[in-house]
Amino acid sequence: MLWILLAAPLGLYLFLCLFFLSAQRSFIYMPTPATAAHDRALVLEVPGARLRISTRPHDGPQALIYFGGNAEDVARSLPDLAAAFPDRALYLMHYRGYSGSSGHASEAALRSDARALFAFVSARHSGVMAVGRSLGSSVAIGLAAEAPLTRLILIAPFDSILAIATRVAPFLPMRMLLKDPYDSWRLAKDVHCPTLIIAASHDELIPPANTHSLLRAFPPGVATLRVIDDTDHNSVSDTPEFWEALTQAD
C-alpha cells in the first residue's frame, strides 16, 4: 500500500519532467508566420538554414544589428528603428523558423547565426552596434563578448533563462532539464563596448533582481542602467523616454 501511495506522485513528477524536457523549446520560441513582406527581406545563407534579414540600406560606415524577442516579428520594428537611427544601415534578424527563415531555433543555432550576420555586416560597415530585446538581449551579449561591436543596447534583458525557469518551477531540476539556459551573466564579463541596459519599472517577466544581477556581471564601468517608469515587459518601448534613451546611446 505504501508503494502504491508513493508511486502515484512519483509518476506524476516524472511525467512533468519528461513533458518539460520534450516541450521546453515551445515555451522559449514562438515563431512568427511568414508574410508577403518577408519575401522582400535579404536572405542570409548559414549552415543548416536560410535566414530572412529585414534591412534598411544606408551608405556609410555605421550599421545596427537587431535581435528581437521570442515572439517578435522584427520587421514591425524596422520603421521605428529607422527613425531612431537615420544614419545607420539596419539589419534585423528573423530567427530560425520565424517569418520565412528555415530551420529550428535553439541557443546554439541563434548564437551561430548572430556571428554569421555580424561577419556579413562588418564586411560592409566598419562600425557595428547591436540591439537586443528580451530573448535577443542574450544573443546580443554573446555576440558582443566575441565581436568588436562599437556599442550594445539591451532592452528588458535577463541574467539567465535558467534562473527565471528555476524561479517559475522550483520543483523541477531545471539545471538538468533545460537545453537552452541563455546564461547571459556568464558572457557579460567578456563585453567591453559601452552598454546600455533599458529596463521596465514593472517588468512582470524579469524581476529587478535579475536585471541587477546582469548589470553586476559586466566589467566595471562598461554597462549603465536606465529604468523606464510605469512600463512593463512589452510596453517599455511605448514611451518617449525609451526612444530618448535609445537615441542618446548612439
Residue pairs with C-beta under 8 A, 6 or more apart in sequence:
13 171
16 172
17 172
17 173
17 177
20 169
20 172
20 177
21 177
24 177
24 178
24 179
24 180
25 104
25 105
25 106
25 179
25 180
28 70
28 105
28 135
28 161
28 180
29 70
29 95
29 97
29 105
30 70
30 71
31 95
31 97
31 98
31 99
31 105
32 71
32 72
32 73
32 94
32 98
32 99
33 99
34 52
34 99
34 100
35 99
37 75
38 52
38 54
38 75
38 94
38 99
38 100
39 100
41 52
41 53
41 54
41 55
41 75
41 94
41 99
41 100
42 52
42 53
42 54
42 55
42 91
43 50
43 51
43 52
43 53
44 50
44 51
44 53
44 113
44 116
44 117
44 120
45 51
46 112
46 113
46 116
47 112
48 103
48 109
49 96
49 101
49 102
49 103
49 109
49 113
50 101
50 102
50 103
51 93
51 94
51 95
51 96
51 101
51 102
51 113
51 116
51 117
52 94
52 98
52 99
52 100
52 101
53 91
53 92
53 93
53 94
53 117
54 74
54 75
54 78
54 90
54 91
54 92
54 94
55 89
55 90
55 91
55 92
56 78
56 81
56 82
56 89
56 90
57 89
58 86
58 87
58 88
58 89
58 90
59 89
60 87
60 88
60 89
60 125
61 125
61 126
61 127
62 87
62 88
62 89
62 125
62 127
62 129
63 88
63 89
63 90
63 91
63 121
63 124
63 125
63 127
63 128
63 129
64 81
64 85
64 88
64 89
64 90
64 91
64 128
64 129
64 130
64 131
65 91
65 92
65 93
65 114
65 117
65 118
65 121
65 128
65 129
65 130
65 131
65 140
65 143
66 74
66 77
66 81
66 90
66 91
66 92
66 93
66 130
66 131
66 132
66 133
66 136
67 74
67 93
67 110
67 114
67 130
67 131
67 132
67 133
67 135
67 136
67 137
67 139
67 140
68 74
68 77
68 92
68 93
68 95
68 133
68 134
68 135
68 136
69 133
69 134
69 135
69 136
69 156
70 134
70 135
72 133
72 134
72 136
73 94
73 98
73 99
74 92
74 93
74 94
74 99
75 92
75 94
75 99
77 92
78 90
78 92
80 237
80 243
81 90
81 92
81 131
82 90
84 243
84 246
84 247
84 250
85 247
85 250
88 129
88 250
89 121
89 124
89 125
91 117
91 120
91 121
93 113
93 114
93 117
94 100
94 101
95 101
95 105
95 110
95 113
96 102
96 103
96 104
96 105
96 106
96 109
96 110
96 113
97 103
97 104
97 105
98 105
103 109
106 179
106 180
107 138
107 179
107 180
107 181
107 182
110 139
111 139
111 142
111 143
114 139
114 140
114 142
114 143
115 143
115 146
115 147
118 128
118 130
118 143
118 147
118 149
121 128
122 128
122 147
122 148
127 150
128 147
128 149
128 150
129 149
129 150
129 151
129 152
129 153
129 250
130 140
130 143
130 144
130 149
130 151
130 152
130 153
131 140
131 152
131 153
131 154
131 155
131 246
132 138
132 139
132 140
132 141
132 152
132 153
132 154
132 155
132 157
133 154
133 155
133 156
133 237
134 155
134 156
134 157
134 158
134 205
134 233
135 182
137 154
137 155
137 156
137 157
137 158
137 184
138 157
138 158
138 161
138 182
138 184
138 187
140 152
140 153
140 154
141 152
141 154
141 157
141 184
141 187
141 188
141 191
142 184
142 187
143 149
144 152
144 191
144 193
144 195
145 187
145 188
145 189
145 190
145 191
146 190
148 193
149 193
150 193
151 193
151 194
151 195
151 196
151 249
151 250
152 191
152 193
152 194
152 195
152 196
153 195
153 196
153 198
153 246
153 249
154 195
154 196
154 197
154 198
154 214
155 198
155 236
155 237
156 198
156 199
156 200
156 203
156 205
156 206
156 233
156 236
157 184
157 197
157 199
157 206
157 211
157 214
158 164
158 182
158 184
158 205
158 206
158 210
158 211
158 214
159 183
159 184
159 185
159 210
159 211
159 213
159 214
159 217
160 181
160 182
160 183
160 184
160 185
160 210
161 178
161 180
161 181
161 182
161 183
162 174
162 175
162 178
162 181
162 182
162 183
163 210
163 213
164 205
164 206
164 210
165 174
165 178
166 174
166 175
167 207
184 214
184 217
185 213
185 214
185 217
186 217
188 214
188 217
188 218
188 223
189 217
189 218
189 219
191 218
191 219
191 222
191 223
192 219
192 222
193 222
194 222
194 249
195 218
195 222
195 223
195 224
196 223
196 224
196 226
196 245
196 249
197 211
197 214
197 215
197 223
197 224
197 225
197 226
198 226
198 228
198 236
198 242
198 245
198 246
199 206
199 208
199 211
199 225
199 226
199 227
199 228
199 236
200 206
200 227
200 228
200 231
200 232
200 233
200 235
200 236
201 227
201 228
201 229
201 230
201 231
202 230
202 231
202 232
203 211
203 232
203 233
203 236
204 232
204 233
205 233
206 233
211 225
212 225
215 223
215 225
226 245
228 236
228 239
228 241
228 242
228 245
229 241
230 239
231 238
231 239
231 242
236 242
237 243
